[in-house]
Amino acid sequence: MKDTIFSQETGYILLALFIGLLIGVEREYKNKAAGLRTLMLVTTGSCIFTIISMQIGIANPDRLAANIVTGIGFLGAGAIFKDDNRINGLTTATTIWICAALGMAVGAGLIKVAILGTTIVIMVLSVLKYAEAYIDKQNRTRSYKISAYYTEEIMDELNRCIQAHKLKTSNTTVQKDKEILTVGFKITGKAEHHKILQKQLFQDNRIIQVDYQ
């Protein structure tokens, strides 16, 4: 009986390790912060903790398992960082979170749930990126910082130029230093329209510098 239990638990741990491997390969290929080793350890660790909680907490097996969610929350938060005006790492943090859930599912013996969840995660990370890229092309938001020689008309002309390319502006900031006007725009529109606007701005002799991201 002990051998059967041991082999079953070993199988669970190896399956959790394999699930982490599958998802980790995709993340590693894209050079993400949480890659192969991290996700393999997350799924395996979550699986082991779940097995332990079911063995030593027979009356309340959910106690130790619930703490896995809290611990993974702190781990995922470490993957999120702010870069200028953008928040990065949300997908990585979410991947860590769901890998812990998959490891817990394996540890609890919910193999079908774990396999289905793994399939969905791989599809979302690898297949849906193309849909995401298409949507981004159709409606991309960029932050622009434009420095130009000051004239009374320059601000209106910049706005007209942006609108002429079917782009929308928001969160405009203006700063004037002597004869230099620096304007910050958040501009939204198609990627191809952004390229045309950038080309026109670079060719304008009144504009000193254009930064965008």
VOVO-228155 format. One line per 4 residues: number of its first residue (from 0); their letters; for each residue x, y, z of C-alpha. Coordinates in steps of 0.02 Angstrom, whole numbers. Example, Ala and Ser with C-alpha at 12.3 -4.5 7.8 and 13.67 -1.06 7.14 Angstrom:
BEGIN
0	as	615/-225/390  684/-53/357 $
This chain:
BEGIN
0	mkdt	0/0/0  140/119/43  226/83/-122  66/124/-215 $
4	ifsq	45/290/-124  228/332/-150  223/295/-337  63/396/-357 $
8	etgy	137/547/-269  298/531/-369  194/528/-528  104/686/-474 $
12	illa	268/776/-440  341/722/-608  182/777/-699  188/947/-611 $
16	lfig	371/962/-662  325/922/-843  185/1051/-845  307/1183/-782 $
20	llig	428/1128/-919  298/1148/-1057  246/1323/-1005  424/1373/-957 $
24	vere	492/1330/-1130  373/1456/-1209  419/1591/-1081  605/1553/-1097 $
28	yknk	596/1565/-1286  526/1741/-1268  662/1788/-1142  539/1825/-1002 $
32	aagl	593/1853/-822  504/1695/-762  572/1561/-878  601/1375/-882 $
36	rtlm	676/1343/-710  562/1466/-618  399/1393/-683  458/1213/-660 $
40	lvtt	496/1253/-478  329/1344/-455  224/1198/-521  327/1068/-428 $
44	gsci	329/1166/-265  142/1198/-271  112/1013/-305  221/959/-157 $
48	ftii	139/1084/-39  -33/1023/-91  16/841/-63  87/886/108 $
52	smqi	-69/983/156  -179/834/112  -67/717/213  -41/818/372 $
56	gian	-200/923/372  -330/787/350  -462/887/446  -427/1052/355 $
60	pdrl	-321/1015/201  -359/1185/128  -258/1282/258  -84/1250/190 $
64	aani	-145/1253/9  -224/1425/37  -56/1493/92  18/1442/-75 $
68	vtgi	-92/1571/-159  -30/1707/-40  152/1659/-65  135/1654/-254 $
72	gflg	55/1827/-248  214/1899/-174  321/1805/-301  216/1869/-446 $
76	agai	221/2048/-380  411/2043/-396  393/2015/-583  291/2175/-609 $
80	fkdd	386/2337/-639  352/2510/-708  451/2568/-859  423/2753/-893 $
84	nrin	235/2764/-921  204/2578/-947  174/2433/-829  270/2276/-879 $
88	gltt	274/2100/-813  86/2074/-788  81/1922/-904  234/1848/-819 $
92	atti	156/1873/-646  -7/1795/-705  87/1647/-780  173/1615/-612 $
96	wica	3/1624/-527  -83/1501/-643  67/1382/-641  44/1372/-453 $
100	algm	-140/1332/-481  -93/1193/-603  32/1121/-480  -101/1123/-345 $
104	avga	-224/1035/-460  -98/896/-493  -57/881/-308  -243/862/-269 $
108	glik	-261/726/-400  -363/833/-521  -263/775/-671  -396/814/-804 $
112	vail	-413/991/-736  -224/1014/-739  -207/949/-918  -350/1058/-981 $
116	gtti	-279/1209/-889  -106/1179/-962  -178/1168/-1138  -272/1331/-1116 $
120	vimv	-119/1421/-1044  -7/1367/-1189  -140/1421/-1315  -161/1591/-1233 $
124	lsvl	26/1623/-1224  75/1561/-1397  -77/1571/-1512  -169/1726/-1450 $
128	kyae	-12/1834/-1463  -52/1850/-1649  -226/1918/-1611  -149/2036/-1483 $
132	ayid	-22/2097/-1612  -160/2129/-1739  -264/2228/-1614  -110/2328/-1564 $
136	kqnr	-79/2369/-1748  -255/2435/-1767  -256/2537/-1607  -82/2575/-1543 $
140	trsy	-49/2705/-1408  121/2789/-1404  194/2925/-1294  274/3067/-1394 $
144	kisa	388/3205/-1333  412/3341/-1464  529/3489/-1446  509/3632/-1571 $
148	yyte	554/3816/-1594  415/3917/-1515  289/4012/-1620  110/4060/-1579 $
152	eimd	45/3937/-1710  155/3786/-1673  37/3704/-1550  -114/3716/-1666 $
156	elnr	-9/3653/-1812  49/3502/-1714  -130/3459/-1668  -188/3480/-1848 $
160	ciqa	-45/3370/-1909  -91/3232/-1788  -277/3240/-1830  -238/3241/-2016 $
164	hklk	-165/3066/-1996  -323/3001/-1911  -240/2994/-1741  -312/3046/-1573 $
168	tsnt	-221/3136/-1433  -242/3131/-1244  -145/3185/-1089  -57/3332/-1172 $
172	tvqk	81/3418/-1073  165/3582/-1124  328/3658/-1063  412/3815/-1128 $
176	dkei	596/3854/-1098  653/4017/-1180  620/3991/-1366  594/3802/-1356 $
180	ltvg	423/3724/-1334  415/3543/-1274  250/3454/-1293  204/3281/-1228 $
184	fkit	66/3186/-1315  -16/3016/-1292  -69/2974/-1469  -182/2829/-1518 $
188	gkae	-215/2757/-1691  -157/2632/-1821  27/2584/-1824  45/2636/-2006 $
192	hhki	-25/2810/-1966  103/2828/-1825  242/2792/-1950  180/2925/-2071 $
196	lqkq	166/3052/-1930  342/3013/-1869  413/3035/-2044  327/3204/-2063 $
200	lfqd	388/3263/-1892  568/3216/-1932  560/3313/-2096  494/3473/-2015 $
204	nrii	636/3598/-1992  547/3685/-1848  555/3528/-1742  715/3501/-1645 $
208	qvdy	685/3330/-1569  555/3191/-1573  552/3051/-1445  420/2915/-1443 $
212	q	391/2746/-1363 $
